[in-house]
Amino acid sequence: MNVKRTTLRLYRQCLNELLKKVLFVCLLPGAIYACSGSKQPIGDKAGTYQLPAPEDVVMYQVNPRVFAPSASFRAVAEQLDSIRELGINVLWFMPVNEVGREKSVNSPYCVKDYKAVNPEFGTMEEFKEVVNRCHAKGLSVIIDWVANHTSWDNAWLAQHREWYTQNENGEVISPAGTGWNDVADLNFDNPDMRLAMIDAMTYWVNEVGIDGFRCDAADFVPFDFWQQAVDSLRTIPGRSLLLLAEGKRKDHFDAGFDMNYAWDFHGKVRDVFRNDSCATTLFAADRDEYDTIPAGKVKLRFTTNHDETMKMSPIEEFGGERGSMAAFVLTAYLHGGALIYGSQEVGYPGRIDFFRYCPVDWSANPALRAEYRSLMALYNEHPAIRKGELKTYPDCQALLFEKQKDGERFLVAVNVRPAEVSVSLPAAWANRYYTDALTGEKQAATNGLSLVPYEYRVMKYLPQALQ
């Protein structure tokens, strides 16, 4: 019987050193060519993009199955300009790997081959072309990486049964307690499996030119593997990588990840909008998440993603279109780490089952798309909004907070209720003029604001009192 996820420090250290030596030998020729000027890393071919710092990431999640029923790599490529216009600088592709067929439910997270693409989406050459076109437009690309398990017809299972978790009868099992019966659980006590996994990840960086990974079900995978993998990936010559863990374990950052998920904050947002919790609980949730992570690391904040939209759209979840936008503003502006899930910007009204094709009308709701563009243009233009010093003001019916950096000050007020509310302004903002940051209009404020249902305001400070 395999006893999964035991951690031996000496074993890990020795394995890390061995892997680094192997990778150094494998990658040395590429490094020599790059230094000589005869070969450049694939990701730098276009020469027009730069991987953003984690605090500056605006991420767009690409679910290929909402773009086209087939050849969706080409369909995504056709949408790159409209995606970029949303203020996006990182595209995250859901798994592009070939999907298994044995016991399959057609989940993209059921990987048959770690080095092959799903023919439903197109060819490897077509995906490389998408990556290069993204880079030419200033967009970085990360892909979903499913490390915890594979499909039942993955070649690894036939060739290396010992790479999988087995029960007392020697039978390979699915991940315990998940109900994911379409996949087989990997055994991270096996050093050869770990090396094969890291080799496959390195392939996508070196041969395809991607800029990082969103690591699926990261909380299910042992810390010492992530540390080993991240250490190895960071040694690839000439490449900077963005690494996002789908999970909320604090040790993801110790392992070297740049970002992980703000699941706790998302739960509190839902409580505020759906259960009428006091808005100030979001400040406490924000502090709890950020007080425990290193400076410069980021919690990915979202109102929806592929898992959430599988249940319901953000429009359904947050009380209509206006509620969804109020939730988005406070989620993105409070502490940065913004994510837009493809279909969110056109207000897709229902749930999306990412196990199959779901058509989205990308021309729908141009006013909502324009609203997202305006919000994220402001976010990108002013570092104070995405990563400024935060000052909070208590109010149960509206979220009221100030962001300040490099001499700029913004006050954000978000009504979280489906009814009109009145908000008292902080003393420093009362009885003076301000600029509506989204319209550019100069306006006057007295002692308070009246906000219609789910209204939000973004106010830029002006040092001019009312006469």
C-alpha positions in Angstrom: 0.0 0.0 0.0 1.3 3.5 -0.9 1.3 6.0 2.0 0.8 9.2 0.1 2.3 12.7 0.9 4.8 11.7 3.6 7.5 14.4 3.9 11.2 13.6 4.5 13.3 16.8 4.5 16.6 15.2 3.6 15.0 13.2 0.8 13.5 16.4 -0.7 16.8 18.3 -0.5 18.7 15.6 -2.2 16.1 15.2 -4.9 16.0 18.9 -5.5 19.8 19.0 -6.0 19.7 16.0 -8.4 16.9 17.6 -10.4 18.7 20.9 -10.7 21.8 19.1 -12.0 19.7 17.2 -14.6 17.9 20.4 -15.7 21.2 22.3 -16.0 22.6 19.7 -18.3 19.4 19.5 -20.4 19.0 23.3 -20.7 22.7 24.3 -21.1 22.6 24.2 -24.9 19.7 26.5 -25.1 21.3 28.9 -22.7 24.5 28.9 -24.8 22.6 29.7 -27.9 20.6 32.5 -26.3 23.9 34.1 -25.0 25.4 33.8 -28.5 22.4 35.7 -30.0 21.5 32.8 -32.4 18.4 31.7 -30.3 16.1 33.6 -28.0 13.6 32.1 -25.6 10.3 31.4 -27.4 8.4 33.7 -25.1 10.5 36.7 -26.1 10.0 36.3 -29.9 7.7 39.2 -30.2 9.8 41.4 -28.0 6.7 43.5 -27.0 5.5 42.0 -23.8 6.6 42.0 -20.2 5.5 39.7 -17.5 3.7 41.9 -14.9 4.5 41.9 -11.2 2.0 39.9 -9.2 0.6 43.2 -7.7 -0.1 44.5 -11.3 -1.8 41.4 -12.7 -5.2 41.7 -14.4 -6.1 38.2 -15.4 -8.6 36.9 -17.9 -9.6 33.2 -17.6 -10.0 31.5 -21.0 -12.5 28.6 -21.1 -12.0 27.4 -24.7 -15.4 25.8 -24.7 -17.2 29.2 -24.7 -15.4 30.4 -27.8 -16.2 27.7 -30.3 -17.3 24.1 -30.6 -14.1 23.2 -32.4 -10.8 25.0 -33.4 -11.3 27.2 -30.4 -7.6 28.2 -30.3 -8.2 30.1 -33.5 -11.5 31.5 -32.1 -9.7 32.8 -29.0 -7.0 34.4 -31.2 -9.8 36.4 -33.0 -10.9 37.9 -29.6 -7.4 39.0 -28.3 -7.9 42.6 -29.1 -11.2 42.8 -27.3 -9.7 40.9 -24.3 -6.7 43.3 -24.2 -9.0 46.3 -24.3 -10.5 45.1 -21.0 -7.1 46.1 -19.4 -5.9 42.5 -19.3 -2.2 41.7 -19.1 -2.4 37.9 -18.3 -4.4 35.2 -20.1 -5.0 32.0 -18.1 -6.0 29.1 -20.3 -8.0 26.3 -18.6 -6.4 22.9 -19.4 -5.5 22.6 -23.0 -4.2 19.0 -22.7 -5.7 16.0 -24.4 -8.7 14.7 -22.3 -9.0 11.1 -21.3 -11.8 8.9 -22.5 -11.8 6.0 -20.0 -14.4 6.7 -17.3 -14.6 10.2 -18.8 -17.1 12.9 -18.0 -15.3 15.1 -20.6 -13.7 17.3 -17.9 -10.6 19.3 -19.1 -9.1 18.5 -15.8 -8.8 14.8 -16.8 -5.4 14.8 -18.5 -4.5 12.0 -20.9 -1.1 13.5 -22.1 0.8 16.2 -20.3 2.6 17.1 -23.6 -0.3 17.1 -26.0 -3.2 19.4 -26.7 -6.9 18.6 -26.9 -7.7 18.1 -30.6 -11.1 19.6 -29.9 -9.3 22.9 -29.5 -6.8 22.6 -32.3 -3.2 21.6 -32.8 -0.1 22.3 -30.8 1.1 24.6 -33.6 -2.1 26.6 -33.4 -1.7 27.0 -29.7 1.9 28.2 -30.1 0.6 30.7 -32.6 -1.9 32.0 -30.0 0.9 32.3 -27.4 3.0 34.3 -29.9 0.1 36.5 -30.9 -0.6 37.2 -27.2 3.0 38.2 -26.7 2.8 40.5 -29.7 -0.1 42.2 -28.1 1.5 42.6 -24.7 -0.3 39.7 -23.1 1.4 37.0 -21.0 0.0 33.5 -21.0 -0.3 30.9 -18.2 -1.9 27.5 -18.5 -3.8 25.3 -16.1 -1.6 22.5 -14.7 -3.3 19.4 -13.2 -0.7 17.8 -11.0 -2.8 15.9 -8.5 -4.2 13.2 -10.9 -4.4 12.0 -14.5 -7.0 10.2 -16.7 -7.3 6.5 -16.4 -6.0 6.1 -20.0 -2.9 8.3 -19.4 0.2 6.3 -20.6 1.8 6.8 -17.2 -0.7 4.4 -15.7 0.1 1.5 -18.1 3.9 2.1 -17.9 4.4 3.2 -14.3 1.7 1.9 -12.0 3.9 2.7 -9.0 3.4 6.4 -9.9 -0.2 6.1 -8.6 -1.8 5.8 -5.2 -3.0 2.3 -4.5 -5.2 0.8 -1.8 -4.3 -2.2 0.3 -5.3 -4.5 -2.5 -2.9 -2.8 -4.9 -5.7 -1.1 -6.9 -5.1 2.4 -8.2 -7.7 4.8 -6.7 -9.3 8.1 -7.4 -8.4 11.1 -5.2 -9.8 10.2 -1.8 -13.0 12.0 -0.6 -13.5 13.9 -3.8 -15.9 11.9 -6.0 -13.6 12.5 -8.9 -14.0 9.0 -10.3 -12.9 10.0 -13.8 -9.3 10.4 -12.6 -6.5 8.4 -11.0 -4.6 9.8 -8.0 -0.9 10.3 -8.4 1.6 9.1 -5.8 4.0 12.0 -4.8 6.2 9.6 -2.7 7.6 8.4 -6.0 10.6 10.5 -7.1 10.5 9.4 -10.7 6.9 10.6 -11.1 7.9 14.0 -9.7 10.8 14.3 -12.2 8.5 13.3 -15.1 5.9 15.9 -13.9 8.5 18.7 -13.7 9.9 17.7 -17.1 6.4 18.1 -18.6 6.0 21.5 -17.0 9.4 22.6 -18.3 8.4 21.5 -21.8 5.6 24.0 -21.9 7.9 26.8 -20.9 10.7 26.0 -23.3 8.9 24.5 -26.3 5.6 26.3 -26.3 6.7 29.6 -24.7 4.1 30.0 -21.9 4.8 32.4 -19.0 3.7 30.3 -16.1 1.0 28.1 -14.6 -2.2 28.1 -12.6 -1.8 25.0 -10.6 -5.1 23.1 -10.1 -6.1 21.7 -6.7 -2.9 22.9 -5.2 -4.0 22.2 -1.7 -4.2 18.5 -2.6 -0.5 18.3 -3.6 2.3 18.2 -0.9 4.3 21.3 -0.1 7.6 19.7 -0.8 6.6 18.8 -4.4 5.5 22.4 -5.1 8.8 23.7 -3.7 10.8 21.2 -5.8 8.8 22.1 -9.0 9.0 25.9 -8.4 12.7 25.8 -7.6 13.3 23.9 -10.8 11.1 26.1 -13.0 12.8 29.2 -11.6 16.2 27.9 -12.9 15.1 28.0 -16.6 17.5 30.4 -18.3 16.1 33.7 -19.5 12.6 33.2 -18.3 10.4 34.9 -15.6 7.3 33.0 -14.6 4.0 33.8 -12.9 2.8 31.0 -10.7 -0.7 30.8 -9.3 -1.9 28.2 -6.8 -5.5 27.2 -6.8 -5.8 26.9 -3.0 -5.5 28.9 0.1 -2.7 27.1 2.0 -0.3 29.6 3.5 2.7 27.5 2.6 2.1 28.0 -1.2 4.1 31.2 -0.8 6.8 29.4 1.1 7.0 27.0 -1.9 7.6 30.0 -4.2 4.1 30.8 -5.7 3.3 34.4 -6.5 -0.4 34.2 -6.0 -3.1 31.9 -4.6 -6.8 32.0 -4.2 -8.9 34.4 -2.0 -11.5 31.7 -1.3 -12.3 33.1 2.2 -12.8 36.6 0.9 -15.1 35.4 -1.9 -17.2 33.5 0.7 -17.6 36.7 2.7 -18.6 38.7 -0.4 -21.3 36.1 -1.0 -22.5 36.4 2.6 -22.7 40.2 2.3 -24.7 40.2 -0.9 -26.9 37.1 -0.3 -27.2 36.9 3.5 -27.1 40.6 4.4 -23.9 40.3 6.5 -22.4 43.6 7.6 -20.2 45.0 4.9 -17.3 45.6 7.3 -16.8 41.8 7.5 -15.0 42.2 4.2 -12.4 44.4 5.8 -11.7 41.7 8.4 -11.5 39.0 5.7 -9.1 41.2 3.7 -6.8 41.6 6.8 -6.9 37.9 7.6 -5.8 37.0 4.1 -3.0 39.6 3.7 -1.6 39.7 7.3 -0.3 36.2 6.8 1.4 36.3 3.4 4.8 37.9 2.4 5.0 41.4 0.9 4.5 41.5 -2.8 2.5 38.2 -2.9 -1.1 38.4 -4.0 -4.5 36.8 -3.3 -6.4 36.3 -6.5 -9.8 38.0 -6.0 -12.8 37.2 -8.1 -16.6 37.3 -8.3 -16.7 34.3 -10.5 -14.6 31.7 -12.2 -15.2 28.4 -14.0 -16.1 26.6 -10.7 -18.4 29.4 -9.5 -20.1 29.9 -12.9 -20.8 26.1 -13.0 -23.2 26.8 -10.2 -24.6 30.1 -11.3 -23.6 33.3 -13.1 -22.4 36.3 -11.1 -25.6 38.1 -12.2 -27.7 35.4 -10.5 -25.4 35.3 -7.5 -25.2 39.0 -6.7 -28.7 40.2 -7.3 -28.6 41.2 -11.0 -26.2 43.0 -13.3 -25.9 46.0 -11.0 -25.2 43.8 -8.0 -22.6 41.8 -10.0 -20.8 45.0 -10.8 -20.9 46.3 -7.2 -19.3 43.0 -6.1 -16.7 43.2 -8.9 -15.6 46.8 -7.9 -15.2 46.1 -4.3 -13.5 42.8 -5.0 -11.0 44.2 -7.5 -10.4 47.6 -5.9 -10.0 46.7 -2.2 -6.7 44.9 -2.6 -6.0 44.2 -6.2 -5.5 40.7 -7.7 -8.3 41.1 -10.3 -9.8 38.3 -12.4 -12.3 38.4 -15.2 -13.8 35.1 -16.3 -14.5 34.9 -20.1 -18.2 35.6 -20.5 -18.4 37.8 -17.5 -17.8 41.0 -19.5 -20.9 40.4 -21.7 -23.2 39.6 -18.8 -23.8 35.9 -19.7 -27.0 35.4 -17.6 -26.8 31.7 -16.8 -24.5 28.9 -15.6 -21.8 27.6 -17.8 -20.9 23.9 -17.7 -17.3 23.8 -18.8 -17.5 20.1 -19.5 -19.0 20.9 -22.8 -19.4 23.7 -25.4 -21.5 26.6 -24.3 -22.0 29.4 -26.9 -21.5 33.0 -25.8 -22.5 36.0 -27.8 -19.4 38.2 -27.6 -21.3 41.1 -29.2 -23.9 41.1 -26.4 -24.2 43.9 -23.8 -21.7 46.4 -25.2 -22.5 48.8 -22.3 -21.4 46.3 -19.7 -18.2 45.5 -21.6 -17.5 49.3 -21.8 -18.0 49.5 -18.0 -15.5 46.8 -17.4 -13.1 48.6 -19.7 -13.5 51.8 -17.8 -13.0 50.2 -14.4 -9.9 48.3 -15.4 -8.4 51.3 -17.3 -8.6 53.3 -14.1 -7.2 50.3 -12.1 -4.2 50.1 -14.5 -3.6 53.8 -14.7 -3.5 54.5 -11.0 -1.2 52.3 -8.8 -3.0 53.7 -5.8 -6.2 51.8 -6.7 -4.7 48.4 -7.1 -1.9 48.5 -4.5 -2.1 51.7 -2.5 -2.2 52.0 1.3 -5.7 51.0 2.5 -7.8 53.0 5.0 -11.2 51.7 5.9 -14.4 53.3 7.3 -17.1 51.2 9.0 -20.6 51.0 7.5 -22.8 47.9 7.4 -24.7 48.9 4.3 -21.9 50.1 2.1 -18.2 49.4 1.7 -16.3 52.6 2.1 -12.5 52.7 1.8 -9.6 55.0 0.8 -6.6 54.0 -1.3 -3.5 56.3 -1.3 -0.1 56.1 -3.1 2.4 58.5 -4.5 0.3 61.6 -3.6 -2.9 60.2 -5.1 -6.0 59.5 -3.0 -9.2 57.7 -4.0 -12.3 57.1 -2.0 -14.4 54.1 -3.1 -18.0 53.7 -1.9 -20.0 50.6 -2.9 -23.7 50.1 -1.9 -24.0 46.3 -1.2 -27.8 46.4 -0.8 -30.7 46.3 -3.3 -32.0 49.5 -1.7 -30.9 53.1 -1.5 -28.5 53.8 1.4 -26.9 57.0 2.8 -23.2 57.0 3.7 -21.4 59.4 5.9 -18.2 60.8 4.4 -14.9 60.8 6.3 -13.9 64.2 7.6 -11.1 64.6 5.1 -13.6 64.2 2.2 -16.6 66.1 3.5 -17.5 69.6 2.3 -15.0 69.7 -0.6 -14.8 69.0 -4.2 -13.7 65.7 -5.8 -13.3 64.3 -9.3 -15.5 61.4 -10.3 -12.7 59.2 -11.4 -14.8 57.3 -14.0 -16.3 60.4 -15.7 -13.7 63.0 -15.0 -16.3 65.4 -13.8 -15.7 67.7 -10.9 -18.3 67.4 -8.2 -19.1 68.7 -4.7 -19.5 66.6 -1.6 -21.1 67.7 1.7 -21.3 65.4 4.6 -22.5 62.3 2.9 -23.5 60.3 -0.2 -26.8 58.9 -1.2 -26.3 55.7 -3.2 -29.1 54.0 -5.2 -29.3 50.2 -5.1 -25.8 48.6 -5.8 -24.4 52.0 -6.9 -20.7 52.5 -6.6 -18.5 55.7 -6.7 -14.8 56.1 -7.3 -13.8 59.6 -6.1 -10.4 61.2 -6.6 -9.3 63.7 -3.9 -9.1 67.4 -4.7 -7.5 69.8 -2.1 -10.3 72.3 -2.6 -12.9 73.0 0.1 -16.4 74.1 -0.7 -16.8 77.9 -0.3 
